[in-house]
Amino acid sequence: MTGRAVLIAQMTDIHIGFAPDEKPEELNLTRFRATLQRLIEGPNRPDFLVLTGDITDHGDAESFAKTIEILHACPIPILPMVGNHDSREGLLGAFPGVEPADGGFLHYVVDAGLGLRVICLDTLEEGRHGGAFCAARAHWLAERLAEAPDTPTLIFMHHPPVVAGIDWMDPAPDEDWITRFGAVLEGQHQVQAIHCGHLHRQITTSFAGIPLGVTPSVAPLVAMDLNPIDKDMPDDRELITTEPPTYALHRWDGANLVSHYERVGDWQVLARFHAGLQPMIEGMFAERE
């Protein structure tokens, strides 16, 4: 543990297997290696690493095997989840510790420490790009929330149940699964936040009165174009960019949840804490006394 706080890292939309013939290595593997290295070797070693879906691009065993090969040396407990590009069969083969819930859905609850409960929710409907949250899943989530109505809870899911304005990636605002999910969350004041993936961009909003964040992808990002799109009229707009891979770090201190986002790249360090800067640091702490 981190001592004063629990740190939960989130990586999403890695998409291993998107272009496996690239040389010398598939771009998404390279981006994944760099992001994981930053997480492991950086100053903020997390207590958990949540992979919120689209770990692979086709859900195939070979792509999951490549993922596990990279994760083999990871000393951080991993909480894997399925996205619309994954398959439940593929994930179970790669992560045999995950136990399917009733109906075969891959969702589960974890005690993260310091009184925080983490729910990893399965929103996959195979063959569909968008999310799903059927009656069986609604029943499961309602039961889990009812088990601990006063325990702070953090929900992870692949698909954001919101319209973000990226027209070609968004759900319709009145989709049944979104309405059903909102109904389950009504009055559930213990839910501190919902964190998602899928959109390949950083987004902050709320859903059912609960803070909701979308973590950017490890794979290349979706371009930020908030103009409506006409599926019948290609307009040469940007769709995918090579913006740096990003991960989130969610910090829980026992009372408050704060989310940080770091892009991974070849940055230069412009200042370090050395004796010359000690008076500045001391002065900042003096203001807090």
BELMOVEN-V796223 format. One record per residue. N is the residue number from 0. RES is the residue in one letter. SS is DSSP state (H for helix, E for strand, - for the rest). OMEGA is omega in whole degrees, -180 to 180 (* if undefined). D_CENTER is the distance of its C-alpha to the mean C-alpha in Angstrom with 1 decimal. Layout:
n & res & ss & omega & d_center
N & RES & SS & OMEGA & D_CENTER
N & RES & SS & OMEGA & D_CENTER
//
This chain:
n & res & ss & omega & d_center
0 & M & - & -177 & 20.6
1 & T & - & 179 & 20.6
2 & G & - & -175 & 23.6
3 & R & - & -177 & 23.0
4 & A & - & 172 & 19.3
5 & V & E & 178 & 16.4
6 & L & E & 179 & 13.6
7 & I & E & 177 & 10.1
8 & A & E & 177 & 8.2
9 & Q & E & 169 & 4.6
10 & M & E & -178 & 5.0
11 & T & - & 173 & 4.5
12 & D & - & 179 & 7.9
13 & I & - & 173 & 10.3
14 & H & - & 176 & 13.1
15 & I & E & 180 & 15.6
16 & G & - & -179 & 19.0
17 & F & - & 179 & 18.9
18 & A & - & -171 & 22.1
19 & P & - & -177 & 23.3
20 & D & - & 179 & 26.8
21 & E & - & -180 & 25.9
22 & K & - & -2 & 28.0
23 & P & - & 179 & 27.8
24 & E & - & 175 & 24.2
25 & E & - & -177 & 21.6
26 & L & H & -176 & 19.8
27 & N & H & 173 & 16.3
28 & L & H & 180 & 17.5
29 & T & H & 179 & 18.8
30 & R & H & 179 & 15.7
31 & F & H & 179 & 13.8
32 & R & H & -177 & 16.8
33 & A & H & -179 & 16.9
34 & T & H & 179 & 13.4
35 & L & H & 178 & 13.8
36 & Q & H & 178 & 17.3
37 & R & H & -179 & 16.4
38 & L & H & -176 & 14.2
39 & I & H & -173 & 17.1
40 & E & H & -179 & 20.0
41 & G & - & -176 & 19.0
42 & P & - & -172 & 20.2
43 & N & - & -179 & 17.2
44 & R & - & -177 & 16.8
45 & P & - & 177 & 14.1
46 & D & - & 178 & 15.0
47 & F & E & 172 & 12.0
48 & L & E & 178 & 9.3
49 & V & E & 175 & 6.5
50 & L & E & -169 & 5.9
51 & T & E & 167 & 4.1
52 & G & - & -171 & 7.3
53 & D & - & 174 & 9.9
54 & I & - & 178 & 10.5
55 & T & E & 179 & 14.0
56 & D & - & -177 & 15.8
57 & H & - & 179 & 18.5
58 & G & - & -174 & 17.5
59 & D & - & -177 & 20.6
60 & A & H & -178 & 21.6
61 & E & H & -180 & 22.4
62 & S & H & 175 & 19.0
63 & F & H & 179 & 17.5
64 & A & H & 177 & 20.4
65 & K & H & 178 & 19.7
66 & T & H & -178 & 16.2
67 & I & H & 178 & 17.8
68 & E & H & 179 & 20.5
69 & I & H & -178 & 18.2
70 & L & H & -174 & 16.4
71 & H & - & -177 & 19.9
72 & A & - & -178 & 20.7
73 & C & - & -178 & 17.4
74 & P & - & -174 & 18.8
75 & I & - & 175 & 15.6
76 & P & E & -174 & 15.0
77 & I & E & 176 & 12.2
78 & L & E & -176 & 10.4
79 & P & E & 180 & 9.9
80 & M & E & 179 & 9.1
81 & V & - & 170 & 10.8
82 & G & - & -175 & 10.3
83 & N & - & 177 & 13.5
84 & H & - & -179 & 14.5
85 & D & - & 170 & 14.4
86 & S & - & 178 & 17.1
87 & R & H & 179 & 17.3
88 & E & H & 180 & 20.4
89 & G & H & -180 & 18.9
90 & L & H & 180 & 16.0
91 & L & H & 178 & 18.7
92 & G & H & -178 & 20.9
93 & A & H & -177 & 18.6
94 & F & - & -174 & 17.3
95 & P & - & 178 & 20.5
96 & G & - & 178 & 19.5
97 & V & - & -180 & 17.4
98 & E & - & 180 & 19.9
99 & P & - & 173 & 19.9
100 & A & - & 176 & 20.6
101 & D & H & -178 & 23.5
102 & G & H & 179 & 23.4
103 & G & H & -179 & 21.4
104 & F & - & -176 & 18.0
105 & L & - & 173 & 15.4
106 & H & - & -171 & 14.2
107 & Y & E & -178 & 15.2
108 & V & E & 180 & 15.6
109 & V & E & 171 & 15.5
110 & D & E & -175 & 17.6
111 & A & E & -177 & 15.8
112 & G & E & -178 & 19.1
113 & L & - & 175 & 20.9
114 & G & - & -180 & 20.9
115 & L & E & 177 & 17.2
116 & R & E & 180 & 16.1
117 & V & E & 176 & 12.6
118 & I & E & 175 & 12.3
119 & C & E & -169 & 10.1
120 & L & E & 180 & 11.3
121 & D & - & 178 & 12.5
122 & T & - & -178 & 12.9
123 & L & - & 163 & 14.5
124 & E & - & -172 & 18.0
125 & E & - & -178 & 19.4
126 & G & - & -179 & 21.1
127 & R & - & 178 & 19.3
128 & H & - & -177 & 16.9
129 & G & - & -175 & 16.0
130 & G & - & 178 & 14.6
131 & A & - & 177 & 16.8
132 & F & - & -173 & 17.6
133 & C & - & -179 & 21.1
134 & A & H & 180 & 23.7
135 & A & H & 179 & 23.0
136 & R & H & 178 & 19.4
137 & A & H & 178 & 20.5
138 & H & H & -180 & 23.1
139 & W & H & -178 & 20.9
140 & L & H & 179 & 18.5
141 & A & H & 178 & 21.7
142 & E & H & -179 & 23.2
143 & R & H & 179 & 20.4
144 & L & H & -180 & 20.4
145 & A & H & 179 & 24.2
146 & E & H & -175 & 24.3
147 & A & - & -174 & 23.3
148 & P & - & -178 & 23.9
149 & D & - & -179 & 24.4
150 & T & - & 178 & 21.5
151 & P & - & -172 & 18.6
152 & T & E & 177 & 15.5
153 & L & E & -179 & 11.8
154 & I & E & 171 & 10.2
155 & F & E & 177 & 6.8
156 & M & E & -178 & 7.3
157 & H & - & -172 & 6.9
158 & H & - & 174 & 9.7
159 & P & - & 180 & 10.3
160 & P & - & -176 & 13.8
161 & V & - & 172 & 15.3
162 & V & - & -175 & 17.4
163 & A & - & -180 & 16.1
164 & G & - & 172 & 19.2
165 & I & - & -161 & 18.1
166 & D & - & -174 & 20.7
167 & W & - & 179 & 20.1
168 & M & - & -171 & 16.4
169 & D & - & 167 & 16.9
170 & P & - & 167 & 18.0
171 & A & - & -174 & 21.5
172 & P & - & -175 & 21.5
173 & D & - & -180 & 23.6
174 & E & - & -175 & 21.9
175 & D & H & -175 & 22.9
176 & W & H & 179 & 19.5
177 & I & H & 177 & 18.3
178 & T & H & -179 & 21.7
179 & R & H & 179 & 21.4
180 & F & H & 178 & 18.1
181 & G & H & -180 & 19.5
182 & A & H & 179 & 22.6
183 & V & H & -176 & 21.0
184 & L & H & -178 & 19.4
185 & E & - & 179 & 22.8
186 & G & - & -178 & 24.2
187 & Q & - & -173 & 21.4
188 & H & - & 178 & 21.6
189 & Q & - & -179 & 20.0
190 & V & E & -177 & 16.5
191 & Q & E & -177 & 15.4
192 & A & E & 173 & 12.3
193 & I & E & 179 & 9.7
194 & H & E & -171 & 6.1
195 & C & E & 172 & 5.0
196 & G & - & 169 & 4.8
197 & H & - & -172 & 8.4
198 & L & - & 178 & 10.4
199 & H & - & 175 & 10.0
200 & R & - & 175 & 11.0
201 & Q & - & -178 & 10.5
202 & I & E & 177 & 11.7
203 & T & E & 179 & 13.0
204 & T & E & 174 & 15.0
205 & S & E & 178 & 15.9
206 & F & E & -178 & 16.4
207 & A & - & 179 & 19.3
208 & G & - & -177 & 19.9
209 & I & E & 176 & 16.5
210 & P & E & -180 & 14.4
211 & L & E & 178 & 11.4
212 & G & E & 173 & 8.9
213 & V & E & 179 & 7.0
214 & T & - & 177 & 5.5
215 & P & - & -175 & 7.9
216 & S & - & 166 & 8.3
217 & V & - & 174 & 10.0
218 & A & - & 178 & 12.5
219 & P & - & -172 & 14.9
220 & L & E & 171 & 13.9
221 & V & E & 179 & 15.3
222 & A & - & -180 & 18.4
223 & M & - & 176 & 18.6
224 & D & - & -175 & 21.5
225 & L & - & 177 & 21.9
226 & N & - & 176 & 25.2
227 & P & - & -180 & 25.9
228 & I & - & 176 & 26.1
229 & D & - & -176 & 29.0
230 & K & - & -178 & 28.2
231 & D & - & -176 & 31.9
232 & M & - & 176 & 32.4
233 & P & - & -175 & 30.6
234 & D & - & 175 & 30.6
235 & D & - & 178 & 29.4
236 & R & - & 174 & 26.5
237 & E & - & 177 & 23.7
238 & L & - & -177 & 20.8
239 & I & E & -179 & 18.8
240 & T & E & 178 & 19.2
241 & T & - & 173 & 19.0
242 & E & - & -173 & 17.3
243 & P & - & 174 & 15.9
244 & P & - & -175 & 12.6
245 & T & E & 172 & 10.3
246 & Y & E & 178 & 7.9
247 & A & E & 174 & 7.4
248 & L & E & -178 & 9.7
249 & H & E & -174 & 10.3
250 & R & E & 179 & 14.0
251 & W & E & -177 & 16.0
252 & D & - & -178 & 19.7
253 & G & - & -180 & 21.0
254 & A & - & -174 & 21.5
255 & N & - & 177 & 19.0
256 & L & E & 179 & 15.3
257 & V & E & -178 & 14.5
258 & S & E & 177 & 11.4
259 & H & E & 179 & 12.2
260 & Y & E & 179 & 11.0
261 & E & E & 172 & 13.0
262 & R & E & -176 & 14.1
263 & V & - & -180 & 15.6
264 & G & - & -177 & 19.2
265 & D & - & -176 & 22.8
266 & W & - & 173 & 23.3
267 & Q & - & 174 & 26.6
268 & V & - & -177 & 27.1
269 & L & - & 179 & 29.6
270 & A & - & 175 & 30.3
271 & R & - & -179 & 30.3
272 & F & - & 177 & 31.5
273 & H & - & -173 & 35.1
274 & A & H & -179 & 38.4
275 & G & H & -180 & 39.0
276 & L & H & -178 & 36.0
277 & Q & H & 178 & 36.5
278 & P & H & 179 & 38.6
279 & M & H & -180 & 35.9
280 & I & H & 179 & 33.4
281 & E & H & 180 & 36.1
282 & G & H & 178 & 36.9
283 & M & H & 178 & 33.3
284 & F & H & 180 & 33.4
285 & A & H & 179 & 36.9
286 & E & - & -178 & 35.7
287 & R & - & -177 & 33.6
288 & E & - & * & 36.7
//
